Structures are given as C-alpha cells and as structure tokens.
Amino acid sequence: MIPFLHLSNLQKSFGTVPVLRGVELTLFSGEIHGLMGENGAGKSTLIKILSGNLMADSITFTMNGESRSLAEARQSGKLGMRIIHQELNSIPHLSIAENLMLGKQLPTRAKIFVNQQKLAELSQVALAELGITHIDSSQRMSQLGAGDQMLVKLGSAFVVESGKPAAQLYVLDEPTASLMPSETEKLFAALELLKQKGSTILYVSHRLDEIFQITDRITVLRDGRNTLVEKTEMLKPRTVVEAMTGRKISQHYPGRSSILSKEVLLSVQHLRNAKLKSLNFTLHKGEILGLAGLGGSGRSEVLRTLLGIRDFNGTLRLEGKPWQPKLKKFWQERLAFIPEERRSQGLVLNQTVATNSHLPFIGNFSKFMGLLPQQKLRQKSEEAWSRVKVQGTGTSQRIWQLSGGNQQKVLFARATWDHPKLLLLDEPTRGVDVGAKQEIYSLIRQASQEGTAVLMVSSELGELNGLCDRILVLRDGQIHHELQTNGLREADLLAYCQGVRATEISG
C-alpha cells in the first residue's frame, strides 16, 4: 500500500544542538496515527516543519509515492494540511459561522457586503460533514463549551473555499487537554467520520488511553529519534511508555500506604455557596483524597473555596480548630496548592527557576530594605532542583525555557518545600508527558508518606483511581458517592460521574 505521506532522514538542529536525528514518519490515507514522546522528544519541531513554520536541515519527502519538495506540496495546496492545537484561538464575540471562516475568504454580495446567508450555509455544511447537528452557527462562540469549541475548530477545516482543495491531513496537538470525557467522545466520533472519508489524522497526545482508543498505528520519538512504529493493536501501554522513556516501567502508580492515619487534618461540614450544596467530608493526615466529576460538577469550586477565594457558609476545621481560609495567609499556615493553569496562575515566566521555586517564601529570605541574599536563595533552589529532578541547565534558567513537565516539577518543589500540612492539586499532570507524570505521581505519594494530606482534582479518572486512597464523586455541586479505590474499576468510576449505576455498564 502506497502511503499518502512519507518523511525520512528528517534532520533539524538549533545551533549545535540536534533536535531531530533522522526521524521517519509514514502516514496512510484513512488512518488515525498517534505521535507520542516525552516533552523535548521532537514532536513539536516535526509538526512545525510539516506546517512550514520551520525549515528542515535535511529531509526526504514523498506524497502518494512521488518524490517532491515539502515546500512545493504545501504551496500547491496538494498537502492540504490543517493543524488544530489545544489552544482554541477563537474570537468569543464573533458568531460560530464567522469563527469557522477565520483566515478564509468570506462570501460577499456585490463584492462589498458579507453574504450572511451564504456564510450560514457554508458553516452548516462544514459542521454537518462532521456529524455535528446540535450547534447553531449563528450563536456566539462564547456560548459554547470547550468541547463544542474544539469541534468548531475541527469543522473550520471543512469550509471549502472556491478554487481550493479540502484538507487531506489533520494534525491534532493535545486536542482533549481541556475537554471532559463526554466532549472527548464527540471529538472522537468526528475523527472517525474523517477517517471514513479517507482523510489522514496525525494525533499528538500524552494520554495513553486516548491513543489506544482512537489510533490505528503509533510512532514514538525519544531524543529526536524513532524508537517505535507499530500497529496499535499489537502494542501494550507499558511497551509505549518504555519506548518513550527508555527505561523499564515496573509500576505506573506508586504503591499506596497499607495503613492510613486515623488523625483527621481537615473536617468539612455543610459547605455551601452558589455552586456547592452542603458538602460533608473529612481528610486524614497522609491521605490522598480525589475529587471526581464531569465539567460543572463543583470539583474545582471545592478547591477555590478552601483557598479562600470563594465565599461560603458552613464549618471548616483544620487540626480540630475552626478555620477560615484566606489566600494571603495560605502559605504562612503551611498549606500549599498547585493551580490548574501553571503558566498563567502559578509561574512568573520571565523569572528564573530559583525565583519561581520560592515565590511564596521570598519574605523568609529578604534582608535589609527587602534585598534578597542571592547565594542563600540559589542554595535552597538547587536543593529543590535536585529533590524533584528537574531537567535543565540550572536554577538561573528562565522558567519559560523548561518543558511543561519540568515547570510542573518546579511548582511541586515550591509546594512541598516547607512540608505542608495540606496540599491542594488541580489537574496536577495536565499537559505533562508520561515520564514526567510518573515522577509527579511519586512526588505526590512521597508528600503523603511524609504526613501531608492531599486533596486532588483530575479529569483523568485512571489517575485518580491509581493514586488516591478514596474518591468523592460530585455532580451538580453535591457529593453523590464516596468510593474506596482498592478494587475500583475505572469504567465504574466514570459511570458514577455520569450518574449511571455501575451495574448498568458491567452487566
């Protein structure tokens, strides 16, 4: 079978640093192909070369069996590639139809006015091509959830302009990073339709479960080289992880403690506000408690309330004493948190690793007139760097220069620096590769073994099930189930989140 696209001997260096070292990629028509690798493996560079944002140092390229220049294929439109990133890049105040036409020639009347009727027709046809019938293209983009916005982004590739060919290759880069399971299923259904129409899909993701669910074949990169190319059905997740990391994986999640402390650190009674309805739960010292639920269930609202950024009624007790959380005093009370969006909520990107490692504790270091003793700060930062195994050039490196996984490790170094009593985690491994995830899981487990109580929100149900001691399932701001994770199936956990009885999916 002749491949639609074949790249070989792909070389790319930045200065003296090689990034791609003879990479090969083969894609067939009507195929969903998974591309995996740790951060820094070369995935993004490969995509940038495909899209024309970077020039390869060396490359051999064939399309439908014919040798040609990659630049020529792009310029002629024969490659017909569309790249869909996890960042939606939509314009909220414009209509869905207008967002679908971004970057394209708008249909006009009398060569002056936008032909709104034609615009609506083109938009509805594009959405219908993906089986999307529940979205009205006259709505504003801001009225849609993240999942439907991603579908609109995908649908924009189906808007065929006059005289231009439709897309043949779709590159999706971490498309489900902000989607809930139900939204992900809609996206997968749309991708299956694309596949049936003969399109080629290159699917980039850190999520193993998605890769095994949706792809036909998998290519794995490590350090700019191919380490695995195989049919998905022939592989096991462990094999893929080992190809990505270059080491044997004995256990994906660190072992749980056999005996949990009976000492209650946090007691929550009748916690309620506009989004929460009389929640009651306890969290023990050294316990990892997970909060599961679909979008809008109230999971993150619980964390925001405990941080002191939401008003509430009810009773909170910390170590048996009445507690009123205040964000300004959170770190002073030896409490810590890691936010969902590390780049916008947790880090100062133009500052060094050293500064970011100790932002909440800078006052502990300051001397006369607020000046910081750089040597002491550097020493403490290097200790933290070593403890969480950050990969980079050193603590003087700017934080934006690190990969997502290493940025997250810096946040963990900061959060666990003072051995906190309570650690709040909101999506702690979002946008992190498989190897870094395992290291973060170990950091979370280590913190719990040192006595820290951990309250954790994650959209990855397997992560909650594998790491937590107990899980609370929320729906509509209420706790509907309290589950012990020993023996719990991920499918059952999903059923509880959706409000379906577990017996309905197992019988």
ZIZI-V868471 format. One record per residue. N is the residue number from 0. RES is the residue in three letters. SS is DSSP state (a for helix, b for strand, c for the rest). PSI is psi in whole degrees, -180 to 180 (999 if undefined). Layout:
# ZIZI-V868471
n=N res=RES ss=SS psi=PSI
n=N res=RES ss=SS psi=PSI
This chain:
# ZIZI-V868471
n=0 res=MET ss=c psi=127
n=1 res=ILE ss=c psi=127
n=2 res=PRO ss=c psi=151
n=3 res=PHE ss=c psi=-41
n=4 res=LEU ss=b psi=136
n=5 res=HIS ss=b psi=122
n=6 res=LEU ss=b psi=138
n=7 res=SER ss=b psi=161
n=8 res=ASN ss=b psi=40
n=9 res=LEU ss=b psi=116
n=10 res=GLN ss=b psi=138
n=11 res=LYS ss=b psi=130
n=12 res=SER ss=b psi=150
n=13 res=PHE ss=b psi=106
n=14 res=GLY ss=c psi=-124
n=15 res=THR ss=c psi=4
n=16 res=VAL ss=b psi=112
n=17 res=PRO ss=b psi=134
n=18 res=VAL ss=b psi=-41
n=19 res=LEU ss=b psi=128
n=20 res=ARG ss=b psi=78
n=21 res=GLY ss=b psi=36
n=22 res=VAL ss=b psi=144
n=23 res=GLU ss=b psi=139
n=24 res=LEU ss=b psi=126
n=25 res=THR ss=b psi=126
n=26 res=LEU ss=b psi=136
n=27 res=PHE ss=c psi=154
n=28 res=SER ss=c psi=144
n=29 res=GLY ss=c psi=32
n=30 res=GLU ss=c psi=142
n=31 res=ILE ss=b psi=114
n=32 res=HIS ss=b psi=123
n=33 res=GLY ss=b psi=135
n=34 res=LEU ss=b psi=119
n=35 res=MET ss=b psi=161
n=36 res=GLY ss=c psi=154
n=37 res=GLU ss=c psi=164
n=38 res=ASN ss=c psi=132
n=39 res=GLY ss=c psi=1
n=40 res=ALA ss=c psi=-22
n=41 res=GLY ss=c psi=4
n=42 res=LYS ss=a psi=-50
n=43 res=SER ss=a psi=-39
n=44 res=THR ss=a psi=-41
n=45 res=LEU ss=a psi=-45
n=46 res=ILE ss=a psi=-40
n=47 res=LYS ss=a psi=-35
n=48 res=ILE ss=a psi=-42
n=49 res=LEU ss=a psi=-40
n=50 res=SER ss=a psi=-13
n=51 res=GLY ss=c psi=4
n=52 res=ASN ss=c psi=-17
n=53 res=LEU ss=c psi=151
n=54 res=MET ss=c psi=135
n=55 res=ALA ss=c psi=149
n=56 res=ASP ss=c psi=-34
n=57 res=SER ss=b psi=140
n=58 res=ILE ss=b psi=143
n=59 res=THR ss=b psi=126
n=60 res=PHE ss=b psi=129
n=61 res=THR ss=b psi=148
n=62 res=MET ss=b psi=120
n=63 res=ASN ss=c psi=37
n=64 res=GLY ss=c psi=-3
n=65 res=GLU ss=b psi=129
n=66 res=SER ss=b psi=135
n=67 res=ARG ss=c psi=172
n=68 res=SER ss=c psi=136
n=69 res=LEU ss=a psi=-40
n=70 res=ALA ss=a psi=-40
n=71 res=GLU ss=a psi=-42
n=72 res=ALA ss=a psi=-39
n=73 res=ARG ss=a psi=-48
n=74 res=GLN ss=a psi=-34
n=75 res=SER ss=a psi=-14
n=76 res=GLY ss=c psi=-2
n=77 res=LYS ss=c psi=-28
n=78 res=LEU ss=c psi=-37
n=79 res=GLY ss=c psi=54
n=80 res=MET ss=b psi=142
n=81 res=ARG ss=b psi=131
n=82 res=ILE ss=b psi=129
n=83 res=ILE ss=b psi=112
n=84 res=HIS ss=b psi=168
n=85 res=GLN ss=c psi=-29
n=86 res=GLU ss=c psi=125
n=87 res=LEU ss=c psi=-31
n=88 res=ASN ss=c psi=37
n=89 res=SER ss=c psi=169
n=90 res=ILE ss=c psi=106
n=91 res=PRO ss=c psi=-37
n=92 res=HIS ss=c psi=-8
n=93 res=LEU ss=c psi=160
n=94 res=SER ss=b psi=165
n=95 res=ILE ss=a psi=-42
n=96 res=ALA ss=a psi=-43
n=97 res=GLU ss=a psi=-37
n=98 res=ASN ss=a psi=-35
n=99 res=LEU ss=a psi=-28
n=100 res=MET ss=c psi=5
n=101 res=LEU ss=c psi=130
n=102 res=GLY ss=c psi=5
n=103 res=LYS ss=c psi=165
n=104 res=GLN ss=c psi=119
n=105 res=LEU ss=c psi=142
n=106 res=PRO ss=c psi=138
n=107 res=THR ss=b psi=164
n=108 res=ARG ss=b psi=132
n=109 res=ALA ss=c psi=26
n=110 res=LYS ss=c psi=16
n=111 res=ILE ss=c psi=-53
n=112 res=PHE ss=b psi=146
n=113 res=VAL ss=b psi=130
n=114 res=ASN ss=c psi=94
n=115 res=GLN ss=a psi=-36
n=116 res=GLN ss=a psi=-45
n=117 res=LYS ss=a psi=-38
n=118 res=LEU ss=a psi=-45
n=119 res=ALA ss=a psi=-41
n=120 res=GLU ss=a psi=-47
n=121 res=LEU ss=a psi=-41
n=122 res=SER ss=a psi=-46
n=123 res=GLN ss=a psi=-36
n=124 res=VAL ss=a psi=-43
n=125 res=ALA ss=a psi=-43
n=126 res=LEU ss=a psi=-39
n=127 res=ALA ss=a psi=-31
n=128 res=GLU ss=a psi=-27
n=129 res=LEU ss=c psi=8
n=130 res=GLY ss=c psi=20
n=131 res=ILE ss=c psi=106
n=132 res=THR ss=c psi=-7
n=133 res=HIS ss=c psi=0
n=134 res=ILE ss=c psi=127
n=135 res=ASP ss=c psi=119
n=136 res=SER ss=c psi=-10
n=137 res=SER ss=c psi=-12
n=138 res=GLN ss=c psi=157
n=139 res=ARG ss=b psi=149
n=140 res=MET ss=a psi=-34
n=141 res=SER ss=a psi=-16
n=142 res=GLN ss=a psi=-9
n=143 res=LEU ss=c psi=151
n=144 res=GLY ss=c psi=173
n=145 res=ALA ss=a psi=-38
n=146 res=GLY ss=a psi=-46
n=147 res=ASP ss=a psi=-33
n=148 res=GLN ss=a psi=-38
n=149 res=MET ss=a psi=-38
n=150 res=LEU ss=a psi=-39
n=151 res=VAL ss=a psi=-42
n=152 res=LYS ss=a psi=-42
n=153 res=LEU ss=a psi=-39
n=154 res=GLY ss=a psi=-27
n=155 res=SER ss=a psi=-25
n=156 res=ALA ss=a psi=-14
n=157 res=PHE ss=a psi=-3
n=158 res=VAL ss=c psi=108
n=159 res=VAL ss=c psi=115
n=160 res=GLU ss=c psi=154
n=161 res=SER ss=c psi=127
n=162 res=GLY ss=c psi=3
n=163 res=LYS ss=c psi=143
n=164 res=PRO ss=c psi=157
n=165 res=ALA ss=c psi=161
n=166 res=ALA ss=c psi=144
n=167 res=GLN ss=c psi=-27
n=168 res=LEU ss=b psi=125
n=169 res=TYR ss=b psi=127
n=170 res=VAL ss=b psi=116
n=171 res=LEU ss=b psi=118
n=172 res=ASP ss=b psi=105
n=173 res=GLU ss=c psi=54
n=174 res=PRO ss=c psi=-20
n=175 res=THR ss=c psi=13
n=176 res=ALA ss=c psi=-34
n=177 res=SER ss=c psi=17
n=178 res=LEU ss=c psi=150
n=179 res=MET ss=c psi=164
n=180 res=PRO ss=a psi=-42
n=181 res=SER ss=a psi=-36
n=182 res=GLU ss=a psi=-37
n=183 res=THR ss=a psi=-40
n=184 res=GLU ss=a psi=-38
n=185 res=LYS ss=a psi=-43
n=186 res=LEU ss=a psi=-43
n=187 res=PHE ss=a psi=-38
n=188 res=ALA ss=a psi=-40
n=189 res=ALA ss=a psi=-39
n=190 res=LEU ss=a psi=-37
n=191 res=GLU ss=a psi=-38
n=192 res=LEU ss=a psi=-43
n=193 res=LEU ss=a psi=-45
n=194 res=LYS ss=a psi=-44
n=195 res=GLN ss=a psi=-27
n=196 res=LYS ss=c psi=0
n=197 res=GLY ss=c psi=4
n=198 res=SER ss=c psi=159
n=199 res=THR ss=b psi=133
n=200 res=ILE ss=b psi=123
n=201 res=LEU ss=b psi=113
n=202 res=TYR ss=b psi=112
n=203 res=VAL ss=b psi=124
n=204 res=SER ss=c psi=152
n=205 res=HIS ss=c psi=-10
n=206 res=ARG ss=c psi=108
n=207 res=LEU ss=a psi=-41
n=208 res=ASP ss=a psi=-39
n=209 res=GLU ss=a psi=-44
n=210 res=ILE ss=a psi=-43
n=211 res=PHE ss=a psi=-24
n=212 res=GLN ss=a psi=-37
n=213 res=ILE ss=a psi=-21
n=214 res=THR ss=c psi=158
n=215 res=ASP ss=c psi=-38
n=216 res=ARG ss=b psi=162
n=217 res=ILE ss=b psi=134
n=218 res=THR ss=b psi=131
n=219 res=VAL ss=b psi=133
n=220 res=LEU ss=b psi=145
n=221 res=ARG ss=b psi=125
n=222 res=ASP ss=c psi=39
n=223 res=GLY ss=c psi=15
n=224 res=ARG ss=b psi=154
n=225 res=ASN ss=b psi=131
n=226 res=THR ss=b psi=-12
n=227 res=LEU ss=b psi=133
n=228 res=VAL ss=b psi=117
n=229 res=GLU ss=b psi=158
n=230 res=LYS ss=b psi=138
n=231 res=THR ss=a psi=-40
n=232 res=GLU ss=a psi=-17
n=233 res=MET ss=a psi=-3
n=234 res=LEU ss=c psi=160
n=235 res=LYS ss=c psi=150
n=236 res=PRO ss=a psi=-40
n=237 res=ARG ss=a psi=-41
n=238 res=THR ss=a psi=-42
n=239 res=VAL ss=a psi=-45
n=240 res=VAL ss=a psi=-43
n=241 res=GLU ss=a psi=-34
n=242 res=ALA ss=a psi=-33
n=243 res=MET ss=a psi=-41
n=244 res=THR ss=a psi=-23
n=245 res=GLY ss=c psi=17
n=246 res=ARG ss=c psi=157
n=247 res=LYS ss=c psi=139
n=248 res=ILE ss=c psi=111
n=249 res=SER ss=c psi=-35
n=250 res=GLN ss=c psi=130
n=251 res=HIS ss=c psi=-42
n=252 res=TYR ss=c psi=140
n=253 res=PRO ss=c psi=151
n=254 res=GLY ss=c psi=148
n=255 res=ARG ss=c psi=159
n=256 res=SER ss=c psi=138
n=257 res=SER ss=c psi=-30
n=258 res=ILE ss=c psi=123
n=259 res=LEU ss=c psi=148
n=260 res=SER ss=c psi=142
n=261 res=LYS ss=c psi=-7
n=262 res=GLU ss=c psi=121
n=263 res=VAL ss=b psi=126
n=264 res=LEU ss=b psi=-47
n=265 res=LEU ss=b psi=129
n=266 res=SER ss=b psi=127
n=267 res=VAL ss=b psi=123
n=268 res=GLN ss=b psi=124
n=269 res=HIS ss=b psi=40
n=270 res=LEU ss=b psi=124
n=271 res=ARG ss=b psi=149
n=272 res=ASN ss=c psi=-158
n=273 res=ALA ss=c psi=-26
n=274 res=LYS ss=c psi=-9
n=275 res=LEU ss=c psi=142
n=276 res=LYS ss=c psi=90
n=277 res=SER ss=c psi=67
n=278 res=LEU ss=b psi=139
n=279 res=ASN ss=b psi=122
n=280 res=PHE ss=b psi=165
n=281 res=THR ss=b psi=156
n=282 res=LEU ss=b psi=124
n=283 res=HIS ss=b psi=157
n=284 res=LYS ss=c psi=135
n=285 res=GLY ss=c psi=6
n=286 res=GLU ss=c psi=147
n=287 res=ILE ss=b psi=111
n=288 res=LEU ss=b psi=125
n=289 res=GLY ss=b psi=146
n=290 res=LEU ss=b psi=116
n=291 res=ALA ss=b psi=154
n=292 res=GLY ss=c psi=166
n=293 res=LEU ss=c psi=176
n=294 res=GLY ss=c psi=134
n=295 res=GLY ss=c psi=7
n=296 res=SER ss=c psi=-21
n=297 res=GLY ss=c psi=5
n=298 res=ARG ss=a psi=-57
n=299 res=SER ss=a psi=-26
n=300 res=GLU ss=a psi=-35
n=301 res=VAL ss=a psi=-46
n=302 res=LEU ss=a psi=-43
n=303 res=ARG ss=a psi=-36
n=304 res=THR ss=a psi=-43
n=305 res=LEU ss=a psi=-22
n=306 res=LEU ss=a psi=-18
n=307 res=GLY ss=c psi=17
n=308 res=ILE ss=c psi=10
n=309 res=ARG ss=c psi=135
n=310 res=ASP ss=c psi=151
n=311 res=PHE ss=c psi=163
n=312 res=ASN ss=b psi=155
n=313 res=GLY ss=b psi=-175
n=314 res=THR ss=b psi=127
n=315 res=LEU ss=b psi=136
n=316 res=ARG ss=b psi=130
n=317 res=LEU ss=b psi=119
n=318 res=GLU ss=c psi=38
n=319 res=GLY ss=c psi=-5
n=320 res=LYS ss=b psi=146
n=321 res=PRO ss=b psi=139
n=322 res=TRP ss=c psi=130
n=323 res=GLN ss=c psi=101
n=324 res=PRO ss=c psi=137
n=325 res=LYS ss=c psi=127
n=326 res=LEU ss=a psi=-40
n=327 res=LYS ss=a psi=-28
n=328 res=LYS ss=a psi=4
n=329 res=PHE ss=c psi=-51
n=330 res=TRP ss=c psi=-32
n=331 res=GLN ss=c psi=-28
n=332 res=GLU ss=c psi=13
n=333 res=ARG ss=c psi=45
n=334 res=LEU ss=b psi=149
n=335 res=ALA ss=b psi=157
n=336 res=PHE ss=b psi=155
n=337 res=ILE ss=b psi=118
n=338 res=PRO ss=c psi=168
n=339 res=GLU ss=c psi=-43
n=340 res=GLU ss=c psi=95
n=341 res=ARG ss=a psi=-38
n=342 res=ARG ss=a psi=-37
n=343 res=SER ss=a psi=-23
n=344 res=GLN ss=a psi=-16
n=345 res=GLY ss=a psi=-21
n=346 res=LEU ss=c psi=152
n=347 res=VAL ss=c psi=100
n=348 res=LEU ss=c psi=-30
n=349 res=ASN ss=c psi=4
n=350 res=GLN ss=c psi=168
n=351 res=THR ss=b psi=167
n=352 res=VAL ss=a psi=-41
n=353 res=ALA ss=a psi=-48
n=354 res=THR ss=a psi=-46
n=355 res=ASN ss=a psi=-29
n=356 res=SER ss=a psi=-26
n=357 res=HIS ss=c psi=26
n=358 res=LEU ss=a psi=-49
n=359 res=PRO ss=a psi=-14
n=360 res=PHE ss=a psi=11
n=361 res=ILE ss=a psi=-36
n=362 res=GLY ss=a psi=-28
n=363 res=ASN ss=a psi=-22
n=364 res=PHE ss=a psi=-22
n=365 res=SER ss=b psi=146
n=366 res=LYS ss=c psi=-144
n=367 res=PHE ss=a psi=129
n=368 res=MET ss=a psi=28
n=369 res=GLY ss=a psi=8
n=370 res=LEU ss=c psi=143
n=371 res=LEU ss=b psi=133
n=372 res=PRO ss=c psi=100
n=373 res=GLN ss=a psi=-36
n=374 res=GLN ss=a psi=-44
n=375 res=LYS ss=a psi=-41
n=376 res=LEU ss=a psi=-42
n=377 res=ARG ss=a psi=-40
n=378 res=GLN ss=a psi=-47
n=379 res=LYS ss=a psi=-38
n=380 res=SER ss=a psi=-39
n=381 res=GLU ss=a psi=-34
n=382 res=GLU ss=a psi=-44
n=383 res=ALA ss=a psi=-42
n=384 res=TRP ss=a psi=-46
n=385 res=SER ss=a psi=-38
n=386 res=ARG ss=a psi=-40
n=387 res=VAL ss=a psi=3
n=388 res=LYS ss=c psi=51
n=389 res=VAL ss=c psi=138
n=390 res=GLN ss=c psi=115
n=391 res=GLY ss=c psi=-168
n=392 res=THR ss=c psi=-15
n=393 res=GLY ss=c psi=175
n=394 res=THR ss=c psi=-12
n=395 res=SER ss=c psi=-4
n=396 res=GLN ss=c psi=144
n=397 res=ARG ss=b psi=141
n=398 res=ILE ss=a psi=-30
n=399 res=TRP ss=a psi=-18
n=400 res=GLN ss=a psi=-12
n=401 res=LEU ss=c psi=155
n=402 res=SER ss=c psi=166
n=403 res=GLY ss=a psi=-42
n=404 res=GLY ss=a psi=-40
n=405 res=ASN ss=a psi=-33
n=406 res=GLN ss=a psi=-42
n=407 res=GLN ss=a psi=-36
n=408 res=LYS ss=a psi=-37
n=409 res=VAL ss=a psi=-41
n=410 res=LEU ss=a psi=-39
n=411 res=PHE ss=a psi=-38
n=412 res=ALA ss=a psi=-43
n=413 res=ARG ss=a psi=-45
n=414 res=ALA ss=a psi=-32
n=415 res=THR ss=c psi=6
n=416 res=TRP ss=c psi=-41
n=417 res=ASP ss=c psi=23
n=418 res=HIS ss=c psi=69
n=419 res=PRO ss=c psi=156
n=420 res=LYS ss=c psi=-42
n=421 res=LEU ss=b psi=134
n=422 res=LEU ss=b psi=119
n=423 res=LEU ss=b psi=128
n=424 res=LEU ss=b psi=124
n=425 res=ASP ss=b psi=109
n=426 res=GLU ss=c psi=63
n=427 res=PRO ss=c psi=-16
n=428 res=THR ss=c psi=20
n=429 res=ARG ss=c psi=131
n=430 res=GLY ss=c psi=24
n=431 res=VAL ss=c psi=140
n=432 res=ASP ss=c psi=169
n=433 res=VAL ss=a psi=-43
n=434 res=GLY ss=a psi=-45
n=435 res=ALA ss=a psi=-33
n=436 res=LYS ss=a psi=-46
n=437 res=GLN ss=a psi=-39
n=438 res=GLU ss=a psi=-38
n=439 res=ILE ss=a psi=-40
n=440 res=TYR ss=a psi=-42
n=441 res=SER ss=a psi=-38
n=442 res=LEU ss=a psi=-41
n=443 res=ILE ss=a psi=-46
n=444 res=ARG ss=a psi=-39
n=445 res=GLN ss=a psi=-42
n=446 res=ALA ss=a psi=-42
n=447 res=SER ss=a psi=-38
n=448 res=GLN ss=a psi=-23
n=449 res=GLU ss=c psi=5
n=450 res=GLY ss=c psi=-5
n=451 res=THR ss=c psi=132
n=452 res=ALA ss=b psi=131
n=453 res=VAL ss=b psi=127
n=454 res=LEU ss=b psi=120
n=455 res=MET ss=b psi=131
n=456 res=VAL ss=b psi=133
n=457 res=SER ss=c psi=142
n=458 res=SER ss=c psi=-13
n=459 res=GLU ss=c psi=102
n=460 res=LEU ss=a psi=-35
n=461 res=GLY ss=a psi=-35
n=462 res=GLU ss=a psi=-47
n=463 res=LEU ss=a psi=-46
n=464 res=ASN ss=a psi=-36
n=465 res=GLY ss=a psi=-23
n=466 res=LEU ss=a psi=-34
n=467 res=CYS ss=c psi=155
n=468 res=ASP ss=c psi=-38
n=469 res=ARG ss=b psi=159
n=470 res=ILE ss=b psi=132
n=471 res=LEU ss=b psi=128
n=472 res=VAL ss=b psi=121
n=473 res=LEU ss=b psi=142
n=474 res=ARG ss=b psi=131
n=475 res=ASP ss=c psi=41
n=476 res=GLY ss=c psi=11
n=477 res=GLN ss=b psi=150
n=478 res=ILE ss=b psi=118
n=479 res=HIS ss=b psi=-26
n=480 res=HIS ss=b psi=144
n=481 res=GLU ss=b psi=119
n=482 res=LEU ss=b psi=135
n=483 res=GLN ss=b psi=136
n=484 res=THR ss=c psi=-15
n=485 res=ASN ss=c psi=111
n=486 res=GLY ss=c psi=1
n=487 res=LEU ss=c psi=133
n=488 res=ARG ss=c psi=143
n=489 res=GLU ss=a psi=-37
n=490 res=ALA ss=a psi=-38
n=491 res=ASP ss=a psi=-40
n=492 res=LEU ss=a psi=-43
n=493 res=LEU ss=a psi=-41
n=494 res=ALA ss=a psi=-43
n=495 res=TYR ss=a psi=-40
n=496 res=CYS ss=a psi=-35
n=497 res=GLN ss=a psi=-6
n=498 res=GLY ss=c psi=19
n=499 res=VAL ss=c psi=140
n=500 res=ARG ss=c psi=138
n=501 res=ALA ss=a psi=-31
n=502 res=THR ss=a psi=-23
n=503 res=GLU ss=a psi=-22
n=504 res=ILE ss=a psi=-12
n=505 res=SER ss=a psi=-17
n=506 res=GLY ss=c psi=999
